[in-house]
Amino acid sequence: MSFSVLIPARLASTRLPRKPLADIAGLPMVVRVAQRAAASAARRIVVAADHGEIVAACRAHGIEAVLTRSDHATGSDRLAEACTLLGLADSDVVVNVQGDEPLIEPSLIDACAAQLAGHPDCVAATAAHTIDEPAEFLNPNVVKLVCDAAGRALYFSRAPIPWWRDGYGQGIPKVSTPRPLRHVGIYAYQVGFLKRFPTLAASPLEAVESLEQLRVLWHGERIAVHVSDSRPGPGVDTPEDLERVRALFACAPR
């Protein structure tokens, strides 16, 4: 199917200032992300930035970029504006690749777009992988999800779901079978829905869990889920994450 990749990038990151422009092996991180996305089947890669410095850095390395407002509450709001600026049709499909994922697998981008194409009853698609370690299952910073029989998301939570009633009565020495799922923060959207998303009222569940995707489910829409066989590469949220990714790039063959 035909789709575009949109990469939201915000300069005013709290935990890692100026994160999109952080150097990774000689290139800004957002450029590294765009280069990985360019290896997917996407017909177009565009960075949706909140600052002219990001736009300039992208264009200096041949990456298309648009300048969006700096006051957007969420990345989805930023992408909705970008869709309008780019003149995308409501029937078009875009994949939201986070600007702090310089090791994103191009095949995961393609799989997410294909998942949406295979679920015409859904307005969005995302990805997940299985959890094998109890510590990861219990970590509130790890978002979990459960799906229905058709592979559509029923709920996302920071809590450990699904709860294995009989197995967890005496502690959690291992995770259940079938394995619980960890959410991967990549989304494919129908552009028409993405433009409509900012007009939807935030849901109470979204506020409690601090998970934007719960707004979609709250309003009765569906999200298809691609379950990946492998874990994605590490993202960058903190200075420690940045150093870890820099080390991986330093060891990678040229």
ChimeraX commands (.cxc) that place a marker at each C-alpha (Angstrom):
marker #1 position 0.00,0.00,0.00 radius 0.5
marker #1 position 1.05,3.62,-0.47 radius 0.5
marker #1 position 1.87,5.57,2.67 radius 0.5
marker #1 position 4.00,8.40,4.01 radius 0.5
marker #1 position 6.07,8.59,7.18 radius 0.5
marker #1 position 5.69,11.62,9.43 radius 0.5
marker #1 position 8.24,12.19,12.20 radius 0.5
marker #1 position 7.23,14.66,14.95 radius 0.5
marker #1 position 10.19,16.50,16.45 radius 0.5
marker #1 position 10.08,18.90,19.40 radius 0.5
marker #1 position 13.13,20.92,20.40 radius 0.5
marker #1 position 12.02,21.62,23.98 radius 0.5
marker #1 position 12.46,18.12,25.37 radius 0.5
marker #1 position 12.46,18.07,29.19 radius 0.5
marker #1 position 14.66,15.08,30.01 radius 0.5
marker #1 position 17.09,15.60,27.12 radius 0.5
marker #1 position 17.28,19.23,25.94 radius 0.5
marker #1 position 17.43,19.75,22.16 radius 0.5
marker #1 position 16.98,16.01,21.68 radius 0.5
marker #1 position 16.17,16.00,17.92 radius 0.5
marker #1 position 19.51,17.68,17.21 radius 0.5
marker #1 position 21.61,15.43,19.47 radius 0.5
marker #1 position 24.62,14.16,17.55 radius 0.5
marker #1 position 24.73,10.44,16.72 radius 0.5
marker #1 position 27.82,9.46,14.76 radius 0.5
marker #1 position 28.02,12.83,13.05 radius 0.5
marker #1 position 24.34,13.39,12.25 radius 0.5
marker #1 position 21.40,14.86,14.20 radius 0.5
marker #1 position 19.21,12.19,15.73 radius 0.5
marker #1 position 16.12,13.24,13.77 radius 0.5
marker #1 position 18.10,12.81,10.54 radius 0.5
marker #1 position 19.13,9.31,11.66 radius 0.5
marker #1 position 15.46,8.47,12.24 radius 0.5
marker #1 position 14.48,9.80,8.81 radius 0.5
marker #1 position 17.24,7.80,7.16 radius 0.5
marker #1 position 15.99,4.60,8.78 radius 0.5
marker #1 position 12.44,5.43,7.69 radius 0.5
marker #1 position 13.66,6.02,4.13 radius 0.5
marker #1 position 14.65,2.33,3.99 radius 0.5
marker #1 position 10.98,1.38,4.38 radius 0.5
marker #1 position 8.43,1.23,1.56 radius 0.5
marker #1 position 7.15,4.74,2.34 radius 0.5
marker #1 position 6.77,7.02,-0.67 radius 0.5
marker #1 position 7.60,10.13,1.36 radius 0.5
marker #1 position 9.42,10.96,4.60 radius 0.5
marker #1 position 8.63,14.27,6.31 radius 0.5
marker #1 position 9.74,15.67,9.67 radius 0.5
marker #1 position 7.08,17.76,11.43 radius 0.5
marker #1 position 9.15,20.16,13.57 radius 0.5
marker #1 position 8.28,22.79,16.14 radius 0.5
marker #1 position 11.40,24.90,15.56 radius 0.5
marker #1 position 13.27,26.34,12.59 radius 0.5
marker #1 position 16.56,24.83,13.76 radius 0.5
marker #1 position 15.18,21.33,13.26 radius 0.5
marker #1 position 13.82,22.22,9.83 radius 0.5
marker #1 position 17.19,23.66,8.81 radius 0.5
marker #1 position 19.10,20.62,10.08 radius 0.5
marker #1 position 16.82,18.27,8.16 radius 0.5
marker #1 position 17.00,20.21,4.92 radius 0.5
marker #1 position 20.79,20.44,5.20 radius 0.5
marker #1 position 20.84,16.64,4.96 radius 0.5
marker #1 position 18.23,16.29,2.23 radius 0.5
marker #1 position 15.31,15.48,4.55 radius 0.5
marker #1 position 11.93,17.09,3.87 radius 0.5
marker #1 position 10.59,19.03,6.86 radius 0.5
marker #1 position 7.67,21.32,7.68 radius 0.5
marker #1 position 7.42,23.87,10.49 radius 0.5
marker #1 position 4.40,23.38,12.76 radius 0.5
marker #1 position 3.13,25.36,15.73 radius 0.5
marker #1 position 5.12,25.10,18.94 radius 0.5
marker #1 position 2.08,24.88,21.25 radius 0.5
marker #1 position 0.72,21.45,20.30 radius 0.5
marker #1 position -0.24,19.35,23.31 radius 0.5
marker #1 position 0.58,16.01,21.66 radius 0.5
marker #1 position 2.56,14.57,18.78 radius 0.5
marker #1 position -0.70,13.55,17.12 radius 0.5
marker #1 position -1.86,17.18,17.15 radius 0.5
marker #1 position 1.41,18.15,15.46 radius 0.5
marker #1 position 0.98,15.49,12.80 radius 0.5
marker #1 position -2.60,16.59,12.14 radius 0.5
marker #1 position -1.31,20.09,11.32 radius 0.5
marker #1 position 1.44,18.60,9.16 radius 0.5
marker #1 position -1.14,16.63,7.15 radius 0.5
marker #1 position -2.96,19.87,6.41 radius 0.5
marker #1 position 0.25,21.71,5.50 radius 0.5
marker #1 position 1.23,18.88,3.14 radius 0.5
marker #1 position -2.20,18.77,1.52 radius 0.5
marker #1 position -2.72,15.09,2.25 radius 0.5
marker #1 position -6.11,13.60,1.40 radius 0.5
marker #1 position -8.32,12.09,4.08 radius 0.5
marker #1 position -7.95,8.69,2.40 radius 0.5
marker #1 position -4.14,8.79,2.60 radius 0.5
marker #1 position -2.22,6.76,5.19 radius 0.5
marker #1 position 0.65,8.07,7.31 radius 0.5
marker #1 position 2.90,6.23,9.75 radius 0.5
marker #1 position 3.96,8.17,12.83 radius 0.5
marker #1 position 7.58,7.28,13.58 radius 0.5
marker #1 position 8.84,8.87,16.79 radius 0.5
marker #1 position 11.74,11.28,16.40 radius 0.5
marker #1 position 13.73,9.56,19.14 radius 0.5
marker #1 position 13.90,6.11,17.50 radius 0.5
marker #1 position 17.17,6.19,15.50 radius 0.5
marker #1 position 17.26,2.37,15.42 radius 0.5
marker #1 position 13.69,1.84,14.19 radius 0.5
marker #1 position 13.41,-1.17,11.90 radius 0.5
marker #1 position 12.13,-0.22,8.42 radius 0.5
marker #1 position 10.27,-3.55,8.28 radius 0.5
marker #1 position 8.29,-2.54,11.39 radius 0.5
marker #1 position 7.15,0.62,9.64 radius 0.5
marker #1 position 5.96,-1.43,6.67 radius 0.5
marker #1 position 4.23,-3.95,8.93 radius 0.5
marker #1 position 2.34,-1.23,10.79 radius 0.5
marker #1 position 1.06,0.27,7.52 radius 0.5
marker #1 position 0.09,-3.19,6.26 radius 0.5
marker #1 position -1.78,-3.90,9.51 radius 0.5
marker #1 position -3.97,-0.85,8.96 radius 0.5
marker #1 position -4.59,-1.84,5.34 radius 0.5
marker #1 position -5.70,-5.28,6.52 radius 0.5
marker #1 position -8.18,-3.83,9.03 radius 0.5
marker #1 position -10.51,-1.42,7.19 radius 0.5
marker #1 position -12.67,-1.26,10.34 radius 0.5
marker #1 position -9.81,0.45,12.20 radius 0.5
marker #1 position -8.71,4.10,12.08 radius 0.5
marker #1 position -5.18,3.33,13.26 radius 0.5
marker #1 position -2.67,0.53,13.70 radius 0.5
marker #1 position 0.22,0.08,16.10 radius 0.5
marker #1 position 2.72,-2.59,17.15 radius 0.5
marker #1 position 3.65,-4.75,20.13 radius 0.5
marker #1 position 6.01,-7.54,21.12 radius 0.5
marker #1 position 5.87,-10.21,23.80 radius 0.5
marker #1 position 7.14,-9.67,27.35 radius 0.5
marker #1 position 9.34,-12.40,28.81 radius 0.5
marker #1 position 10.58,-10.89,32.08 radius 0.5
marker #1 position 8.46,-10.27,35.21 radius 0.5
marker #1 position 10.31,-7.02,35.96 radius 0.5
marker #1 position 9.31,-5.62,32.57 radius 0.5
marker #1 position 5.73,-6.75,33.08 radius 0.5
marker #1 position 5.54,-4.93,36.42 radius 0.5
marker #1 position 7.29,-1.73,35.27 radius 0.5
marker #1 position 4.77,1.15,34.99 radius 0.5
marker #1 position 7.01,2.79,32.38 radius 0.5
marker #1 position 6.35,-0.19,30.12 radius 0.5
marker #1 position 2.95,0.14,28.45 radius 0.5
marker #1 position 1.04,-3.12,28.09 radius 0.5
marker #1 position -1.96,-3.93,25.93 radius 0.5
marker #1 position -4.51,-6.67,25.35 radius 0.5
marker #1 position -6.19,-7.54,22.04 radius 0.5
marker #1 position -9.38,-9.17,20.83 radius 0.5
marker #1 position -9.58,-12.23,18.57 radius 0.5
marker #1 position -9.22,-10.07,15.45 radius 0.5
marker #1 position -5.98,-8.44,16.62 radius 0.5
marker #1 position -7.55,-5.15,17.66 radius 0.5
marker #1 position -6.58,-3.37,20.87 radius 0.5
marker #1 position -9.00,-3.74,23.77 radius 0.5
marker #1 position -7.01,-1.63,26.24 radius 0.5
marker #1 position -3.60,-0.09,26.93 radius 0.5
marker #1 position -2.27,0.27,30.47 radius 0.5
marker #1 position 0.78,0.92,32.59 radius 0.5
marker #1 position -0.56,-1.74,34.92 radius 0.5
marker #1 position 0.40,-5.42,34.41 radius 0.5
marker #1 position -2.32,-6.79,32.10 radius 0.5
marker #1 position -3.67,-9.35,31.63 radius 0.5
marker #1 position -3.53,-10.37,35.29 radius 0.5
marker #1 position -2.91,-14.12,35.70 radius 0.5
marker #1 position -5.23,-14.71,38.66 radius 0.5
marker #1 position -4.14,-18.23,39.58 radius 0.5
marker #1 position -0.48,-17.88,38.66 radius 0.5
marker #1 position 0.23,-14.58,40.42 radius 0.5
marker #1 position -1.37,-15.43,43.75 radius 0.5
marker #1 position 2.00,-16.16,45.37 radius 0.5
marker #1 position 4.13,-13.60,43.54 radius 0.5
marker #1 position 5.27,-13.28,39.95 radius 0.5
marker #1 position 8.25,-15.60,39.32 radius 0.5
marker #1 position 7.41,-15.74,35.60 radius 0.5
marker #1 position 5.02,-14.21,33.09 radius 0.5
marker #1 position 1.90,-15.97,31.89 radius 0.5
marker #1 position 1.38,-18.05,28.77 radius 0.5
marker #1 position 0.37,-16.73,26.31 radius 0.5
marker #1 position 2.88,-13.96,26.90 radius 0.5
marker #1 position 1.67,-10.44,27.73 radius 0.5
marker #1 position 2.34,-7.73,25.17 radius 0.5
marker #1 position 4.45,-4.59,25.38 radius 0.5
marker #1 position 3.28,-1.66,23.28 radius 0.5
marker #1 position 5.66,-0.18,20.72 radius 0.5
marker #1 position 5.05,3.53,20.08 radius 0.5
marker #1 position 4.56,3.52,16.32 radius 0.5
marker #1 position 1.22,4.26,14.64 radius 0.5
marker #1 position -0.30,4.13,11.18 radius 0.5
marker #1 position -3.28,6.45,10.71 radius 0.5
marker #1 position -5.92,7.25,8.19 radius 0.5
marker #1 position -5.28,10.94,7.56 radius 0.5
marker #1 position -8.98,11.79,7.90 radius 0.5
marker #1 position -9.01,10.41,11.44 radius 0.5
marker #1 position -5.69,12.01,12.33 radius 0.5
marker #1 position -7.12,15.41,11.36 radius 0.5
marker #1 position -10.18,14.68,13.50 radius 0.5
marker #1 position -8.22,13.46,16.52 radius 0.5
marker #1 position -7.44,16.93,18.00 radius 0.5
marker #1 position -11.17,17.72,18.02 radius 0.5
marker #1 position -12.00,14.69,20.19 radius 0.5
marker #1 position -12.43,15.34,23.89 radius 0.5
marker #1 position -9.69,13.82,26.05 radius 0.5
marker #1 position -10.91,10.78,27.93 radius 0.5
marker #1 position -10.71,10.27,31.72 radius 0.5
marker #1 position -8.77,7.06,31.12 radius 0.5
marker #1 position -6.25,8.96,29.01 radius 0.5
marker #1 position -5.70,11.40,31.87 radius 0.5
marker #1 position -5.35,8.66,34.51 radius 0.5
marker #1 position -2.94,6.45,32.52 radius 0.5
marker #1 position -1.26,9.34,30.66 radius 0.5
marker #1 position -1.72,7.38,27.43 radius 0.5
marker #1 position -2.95,9.36,24.44 radius 0.5
marker #1 position -4.09,6.27,22.50 radius 0.5
marker #1 position -6.85,5.63,25.03 radius 0.5
marker #1 position -8.69,8.62,23.57 radius 0.5
marker #1 position -9.14,6.63,20.36 radius 0.5
marker #1 position -10.71,3.67,22.16 radius 0.5
marker #1 position -12.78,5.92,24.44 radius 0.5
marker #1 position -14.55,7.39,21.41 radius 0.5
marker #1 position -15.41,3.95,20.02 radius 0.5
marker #1 position -12.74,3.75,17.33 radius 0.5
marker #1 position -10.50,0.73,16.81 radius 0.5
marker #1 position -6.74,0.23,16.66 radius 0.5
marker #1 position -5.24,-2.80,14.89 radius 0.5
marker #1 position -2.13,-4.33,16.47 radius 0.5
marker #1 position 0.84,-5.92,14.69 radius 0.5
marker #1 position 2.69,-8.31,17.02 radius 0.5
marker #1 position 6.36,-8.30,16.08 radius 0.5
marker #1 position 8.62,-11.33,16.44 radius 0.5
marker #1 position 11.46,-9.13,17.68 radius 0.5
marker #1 position 12.02,-6.25,20.05 radius 0.5
marker #1 position 12.72,-2.80,18.58 radius 0.5
marker #1 position 16.06,-1.10,19.10 radius 0.5
marker #1 position 16.35,1.24,22.10 radius 0.5
marker #1 position 14.81,4.68,21.89 radius 0.5
marker #1 position 16.30,7.85,23.36 radius 0.5
marker #1 position 14.60,9.54,26.31 radius 0.5
marker #1 position 17.51,10.37,28.61 radius 0.5
marker #1 position 21.22,11.25,28.36 radius 0.5
marker #1 position 21.99,7.65,29.35 radius 0.5
marker #1 position 19.85,6.36,26.46 radius 0.5
marker #1 position 21.71,8.68,24.10 radius 0.5
marker #1 position 25.09,7.33,25.16 radius 0.5
marker #1 position 23.85,3.76,24.74 radius 0.5
marker #1 position 22.68,4.45,21.19 radius 0.5
marker #1 position 25.88,6.31,20.34 radius 0.5
marker #1 position 27.86,3.25,21.45 radius 0.5
marker #1 position 25.75,1.01,19.21 radius 0.5
marker #1 position 26.36,3.27,16.22 radius 0.5
marker #1 position 30.09,3.36,17.00 radius 0.5
marker #1 position 30.21,-0.45,16.90 radius 0.5
marker #1 position 28.11,-0.79,13.75 radius 0.5
marker #1 position 29.93,-1.74,10.50 radius 0.5
marker #1 position 30.41,1.12,8.08 radius 0.5
marker link #1:1,2 radius 0.2
marker link #1:2,3 radius 0.2
marker link #1:3,4 radius 0.2
marker link #1:4,5 radius 0.2
marker link #1:5,6 radius 0.2
marker link #1:6,7 radius 0.2
marker link #1:7,8 radius 0.2
marker link #1:8,9 radius 0.2
marker link #1:9,10 radius 0.2
marker link #1:10,11 radius 0.2
marker link #1:11,12 radius 0.2
marker link #1:12,13 radius 0.2
marker link #1:13,14 radius 0.2
marker link #1:14,15 radius 0.2
marker link #1:15,16 radius 0.2
marker link #1:16,17 radius 0.2
marker link #1:17,18 radius 0.2
marker link #1:18,19 radius 0.2
marker link #1:19,20 radius 0.2
marker link #1:20,21 radius 0.2
marker link #1:21,22 radius 0.2
marker link #1:22,23 radius 0.2
marker link #1:23,24 radius 0.2
marker link #1:24,25 radius 0.2
marker link #1:25,26 radius 0.2
marker link #1:26,27 radius 0.2
marker link #1:27,28 radius 0.2
marker link #1:28,29 radius 0.2
marker link #1:29,30 radius 0.2
marker link #1:30,31 radius 0.2
marker link #1:31,32 radius 0.2
marker link #1:32,33 radius 0.2
marker link #1:33,34 radius 0.2
marker link #1:34,35 radius 0.2
marker link #1:35,36 radius 0.2
marker link #1:36,37 radius 0.2
marker link #1:37,38 radius 0.2
marker link #1:38,39 radius 0.2
marker link #1:39,40 radius 0.2
marker link #1:40,41 radius 0.2
marker link #1:41,42 radius 0.2
marker link #1:42,43 radius 0.2
marker link #1:43,44 radius 0.2
marker link #1:44,45 radius 0.2
marker link #1:45,46 radius 0.2
marker link #1:46,47 radius 0.2
marker link #1:47,48 radius 0.2
marker link #1:48,49 radius 0.2
marker link #1:49,50 radius 0.2
marker link #1:50,51 radius 0.2
marker link #1:51,52 radius 0.2
marker link #1:52,53 radius 0.2
marker link #1:53,54 radius 0.2
marker link #1:54,55 radius 0.2
marker link #1:55,56 radius 0.2
marker link #1:56,57 radius 0.2
marker link #1:57,58 radius 0.2
marker link #1:58,59 radius 0.2
marker link #1:59,60 radius 0.2
marker link #1:60,61 radius 0.2
marker link #1:61,62 radius 0.2
marker link #1:62,63 radius 0.2
marker link #1:63,64 radius 0.2
marker link #1:64,65 radius 0.2
marker link #1:65,66 radius 0.2
marker link #1:66,67 radius 0.2
marker link #1:67,68 radius 0.2
marker link #1:68,69 radius 0.2
marker link #1:69,70 radius 0.2
marker link #1:70,71 radius 0.2
marker link #1:71,72 radius 0.2
marker link #1:72,73 radius 0.2
marker link #1:73,74 radius 0.2
marker link #1:74,75 radius 0.2
marker link #1:75,76 radius 0.2
marker link #1:76,77 radius 0.2
marker link #1:77,78 radius 0.2
marker link #1:78,79 radius 0.2
marker link #1:79,80 radius 0.2
marker link #1:80,81 radius 0.2
marker link #1:81,82 radius 0.2
marker link #1:82,83 radius 0.2
marker link #1:83,84 radius 0.2
marker link #1:84,85 radius 0.2
marker link #1:85,86 radius 0.2
marker link #1:86,87 radius 0.2
marker link #1:87,88 radius 0.2
marker link #1:88,89 radius 0.2
marker link #1:89,90 radius 0.2
marker link #1:90,91 radius 0.2
marker link #1:91,92 radius 0.2
marker link #1:92,93 radius 0.2
marker link #1:93,94 radius 0.2
marker link #1:94,95 radius 0.2
marker link #1:95,96 radius 0.2
marker link #1:96,97 radius 0.2
marker link #1:97,98 radius 0.2
marker link #1:98,99 radius 0.2
marker link #1:99,100 radius 0.2
marker link #1:100,101 radius 0.2
marker link #1:101,102 radius 0.2
marker link #1:102,103 radius 0.2
marker link #1:103,104 radius 0.2
marker link #1:104,105 radius 0.2
marker link #1:105,106 radius 0.2
marker link #1:106,107 radius 0.2
marker link #1:107,108 radius 0.2
marker link #1:108,109 radius 0.2
marker link #1:109,110 radius 0.2
marker link #1:110,111 radius 0.2
marker link #1:111,112 radius 0.2
marker link #1:112,113 radius 0.2
marker link #1:113,114 radius 0.2
marker link #1:114,115 radius 0.2
marker link #1:115,116 radius 0.2
marker link #1:116,117 radius 0.2
marker link #1:117,118 radius 0.2
marker link #1:118,119 radius 0.2
marker link #1:119,120 radius 0.2
marker link #1:120,121 radius 0.2
marker link #1:121,122 radius 0.2
marker link #1:122,123 radius 0.2
marker link #1:123,124 radius 0.2
marker link #1:124,125 radius 0.2
marker link #1:125,126 radius 0.2
marker link #1:126,127 radius 0.2
marker link #1:127,128 radius 0.2
marker link #1:128,129 radius 0.2
marker link #1:129,130 radius 0.2
marker link #1:130,131 radius 0.2
marker link #1:131,132 radius 0.2
marker link #1:132,133 radius 0.2
marker link #1:133,134 radius 0.2
marker link #1:134,135 radius 0.2
marker link #1:135,136 radius 0.2
marker link #1:136,137 radius 0.2
marker link #1:137,138 radius 0.2
marker link #1:138,139 radius 0.2
marker link #1:139,140 radius 0.2
marker link #1:140,141 radius 0.2
marker link #1:141,142 radius 0.2
marker link #1:142,143 radius 0.2
marker link #1:143,144 radius 0.2
marker link #1:144,145 radius 0.2
marker link #1:145,146 radius 0.2
marker link #1:146,147 radius 0.2
marker link #1:147,148 radius 0.2
marker link #1:148,149 radius 0.2
marker link #1:149,150 radius 0.2
marker link #1:150,151 radius 0.2
marker link #1:151,152 radius 0.2
marker link #1:152,153 radius 0.2
marker link #1:153,154 radius 0.2
marker link #1:154,155 radius 0.2
marker link #1:155,156 radius 0.2
marker link #1:156,157 radius 0.2
marker link #1:157,158 radius 0.2
marker link #1:158,159 radius 0.2
marker link #1:159,160 radius 0.2
marker link #1:160,161 radius 0.2
marker link #1:161,162 radius 0.2
marker link #1:162,163 radius 0.2
marker link #1:163,164 radius 0.2
marker link #1:164,165 radius 0.2
marker link #1:165,166 radius 0.2
marker link #1:166,167 radius 0.2
marker link #1:167,168 radius 0.2
marker link #1:168,169 radius 0.2
marker link #1:169,170 radius 0.2
marker link #1:170,171 radius 0.2
marker link #1:171,172 radius 0.2
marker link #1:172,173 radius 0.2
marker link #1:173,174 radius 0.2
marker link #1:174,175 radius 0.2
marker link #1:175,176 radius 0.2
marker link #1:176,177 radius 0.2
marker link #1:177,178 radius 0.2
marker link #1:178,179 radius 0.2
marker link #1:179,180 radius 0.2
marker link #1:180,181 radius 0.2
marker link #1:181,182 radius 0.2
marker link #1:182,183 radius 0.2
marker link #1:183,184 radius 0.2
marker link #1:184,185 radius 0.2
marker link #1:185,186 radius 0.2
marker link #1:186,187 radius 0.2
marker link #1:187,188 radius 0.2
marker link #1:188,189 radius 0.2
marker link #1:189,190 radius 0.2
marker link #1:190,191 radius 0.2
marker link #1:191,192 radius 0.2
marker link #1:192,193 radius 0.2
marker link #1:193,194 radius 0.2
marker link #1:194,195 radius 0.2
marker link #1:195,196 radius 0.2
marker link #1:196,197 radius 0.2
marker link #1:197,198 radius 0.2
marker link #1:198,199 radius 0.2
marker link #1:199,200 radius 0.2
marker link #1:200,201 radius 0.2
marker link #1:201,202 radius 0.2
marker link #1:202,203 radius 0.2
marker link #1:203,204 radius 0.2
marker link #1:204,205 radius 0.2
marker link #1:205,206 radius 0.2
marker link #1:206,207 radius 0.2
marker link #1:207,208 radius 0.2
marker link #1:208,209 radius 0.2
marker link #1:209,210 radius 0.2
marker link #1:210,211 radius 0.2
marker link #1:211,212 radius 0.2
marker link #1:212,213 radius 0.2
marker link #1:213,214 radius 0.2
marker link #1:214,215 radius 0.2
marker link #1:215,216 radius 0.2
marker link #1:216,217 radius 0.2
marker link #1:217,218 radius 0.2
marker link #1:218,219 radius 0.2
marker link #1:219,220 radius 0.2
marker link #1:220,221 radius 0.2
marker link #1:221,222 radius 0.2
marker link #1:222,223 radius 0.2
marker link #1:223,224 radius 0.2
marker link #1:224,225 radius 0.2
marker link #1:225,226 radius 0.2
marker link #1:226,227 radius 0.2
marker link #1:227,228 radius 0.2
marker link #1:228,229 radius 0.2
marker link #1:229,230 radius 0.2
marker link #1:230,231 radius 0.2
marker link #1:231,232 radius 0.2
marker link #1:232,233 radius 0.2
marker link #1:233,234 radius 0.2
marker link #1:234,235 radius 0.2
marker link #1:235,236 radius 0.2
marker link #1:236,237 radius 0.2
marker link #1:237,238 radius 0.2
marker link #1:238,239 radius 0.2
marker link #1:239,240 radius 0.2
marker link #1:240,241 radius 0.2
marker link #1:241,242 radius 0.2
marker link #1:242,243 radius 0.2
marker link #1:243,244 radius 0.2
marker link #1:244,245 radius 0.2
marker link #1:245,246 radius 0.2
marker link #1:246,247 radius 0.2
marker link #1:247,248 radius 0.2
marker link #1:248,249 radius 0.2
marker link #1:249,250 radius 0.2
marker link #1:250,251 radius 0.2
marker link #1:251,252 radius 0.2
marker link #1:252,253 radius 0.2
marker link #1:253,254 radius 0.2
view
